[in-house]
Structure formats: structure tokens, C-alpha cells
Amino acid sequence: MMRPSVVARPRMRLPAGVCFFCFVVVLGLLVMYENFWFFSSTLSSYPMDMVKADAGGKRNVDLSSGVYHSWKVFKTDYEEMERKLRVFVYPGGHRTPRRLTGKYASEGFFFKNIRESRFVTLDPNEAHLFFLPVSCHKLRGQGVSWEDITNGIGDYVQNLMLKFPYWNRTLGVDHFFVTCHDIGVRATEGAPLLVKNSIRVVCSSSYNNGYIPHKDVALPQVRLPFSYPPGGNDVITRHTLGFWAGRTDSDVRSALTTVWNGDAELDIQNSRKNGTTGKDNKFYEAKFCICPGKSEVNSPWIAESIRYGCVPVIMSDYYDLPFNDILDWRKFSVILKESDVYQLKHILQNISDAEFMALHRNLVKVQRHFTWNTPPIRHDAFHLVMYEVWLRRHVIKY
């Protein structure tokens, strides 16, 4: 039986252009896959606080990676600062602070701590930095007017320029000045180079107040002595959603009291009488403490919230938070825009219990960084201020 002959069918050949197109598509898919894998793994290593809140007000923040931007970097640089940093304190000025109490206590403690620390050197030739020991708070307490303080600072800097070569060789870039009183910031206007070049360590760290973030340092304002022991690990007793009591001396504070005064879950009061000086410290009862900006910017409210374990809700635009180069504030606070005051309750209600407890745990971890001691101890407020100043020693000199 004869088999039918098999007729060979002609093979179909795709045009060269189609083959090239298919090759490009396959290659593109492979590249997309590799990029997706790369960016997925990369994003997983980045702090999730880079992701903004969604439309529902929920925050996507990874609270498990600690309170520092990078503990490894901070630890390495901090230990180098401890070994190497030397500061020359100019003669004259004020050797002792006015006092170590009140809302400007941070300035007093710094003046005391700098002389107690290991950083001071009597040899200006080995100094990395030069401290101008002029306390505007002390001058103000002596009844000196703002105009005379301004002129006095200008004269003091002029005398340094004539007597010492160190200011002139850098135009003051490696010099720093500390003030917590808001009058001290304005008084530096008497020395333009001090404003433009030197490191100003100030409590009034608002961009609207002449503060230059890459050059200046935010000094945490702390009202001392504290009325109560530190809070922490007490979330079970915190039943109030949010708390604030103060004067309505800014637009955001006025809006806060207008919108939320009398609310059942937000304890908002146009007064300080029920704050830290009240019989029942409401800082211990609240989950969140609202920290709205005020007219003169600086306020001890943030430090008090941290002290008493009440998660701060920062509502102050154009404000540089203390130790912002070191601490990741989104790991232990809630940072909002001033315009968020109208959605404040909704935003706080959308923070889950798990996230609140993580914020609270992290808040307890940073309490030591906002504590002043005499003599100073490692990682306290004084040392973190010095670390911030140390970071700025590399500013390009003239």
C-alpha cells in the first residue's frame, strides 16, 4: 500500500521588524521585573515615614527601626566628637548663668555645662570652635534694654575682632552663640556677621525669624524644674485623645480653641491653669499633646510633652525641631501642617492603638536627650546640642 506523499508546507517567517519588536518587548519585561525587585528591596530599607499620609488621614510610618535616622552614623560621629572636639571660650562675657530655672533654663544650663565639660580648651590654636559667652537672658534680668543688649553684642564682637585673630580668619564661621530668650535672637542684629556666618544656637528656630537651618541649631526649650516625675509605659491610663492648654497668641492657636474647645475627646483650653501646674497633671491622662505654634515661636510645651510621655502633635509650619539631624521625629511624634487643625480629631482617631503604643515607646527612649544635667552626662541635652554644633564645623570657611 502506497503512502500518500507528504507535501512539505512552506515555513512561515516573521518579518525582521516583528522579530525585533518581540525581542524588545521581552527585554523590556525583564528590565521592568529587575527594576521592580530592586526598588521594592530598596524602599523596604528606607524609613517609611517618607510615605505621606493617605486621604483618610492614616500615616504609613515604620516605627520599628528606632528613633534615630541612623544609629550607626550617630554613634560613630558622636564618639569621634567625644574624643576630638575642643572649644575655646572667649574671656569676658558671662561665666555663670542668670539661673537654672524657668522657661529659659536651657540657656543657663548650657552656660554651666560648657565649663563643666571635657570640650573646653585653654589653647585657642587647638580649638575647632569658639564660644561667645554672652547671655542675653542674664543681661535682660539685669534690666538692660533691648537696644543696649544689641549694641553690647555688637561691641563685644568688634572687640574680639581687634584683640584676637580667630574671628577674622573665618569671619566668624567657626564661632557660636547660645540664647533661649527671644530677645537674644533679635539682639544679634547688632552684629551682622554673627547673623550671617556664625552658628546661632537658639530656641526660636523658626524660618520666619531669621533662622538658617543648615547653619544654626535648634536649642530645646525646657521649663525647669519639672513639677512631676517623667511619664512612660503608662498607656493604659491615657483615656483623653488630645490635650492642650495655653494662650491663643497665634492664628493656629486661635483656630484650635475655636474649633475644638468643649469637644468630648479633645481637651482644649484657652488657659495654662490646668497644665503642669494643676492638681491633676493632664499630661498623664492624654494620648497626644497638641503643640501648636505661637507668636514668638519658642515654647517649652514640646519638651513637657516628651517628659510626661504624651506623644507630641507638632503643628507649627517653618519650624526646625531640636536634634532634627539626629532624631527621626516621625517615630515618636505626629507632625502636621497648621492647616490640619480643622481635621485634627479625625487624624488622631485614625492612628491605631498599635501605632500609638509604638510612638509612646519611642517617646520614652528620647526622654534622656531632652534632659539637662549638672554636670552633663552622655547623650543628654547638652551633649546633643554640642553634637549638632560639631556637625556644622565643616561649613566652608571664607
Disulfide bonds with the S-S distance in Angstrom:
Cys180-Cys203 2.08
Cys289-Cys310 2.11
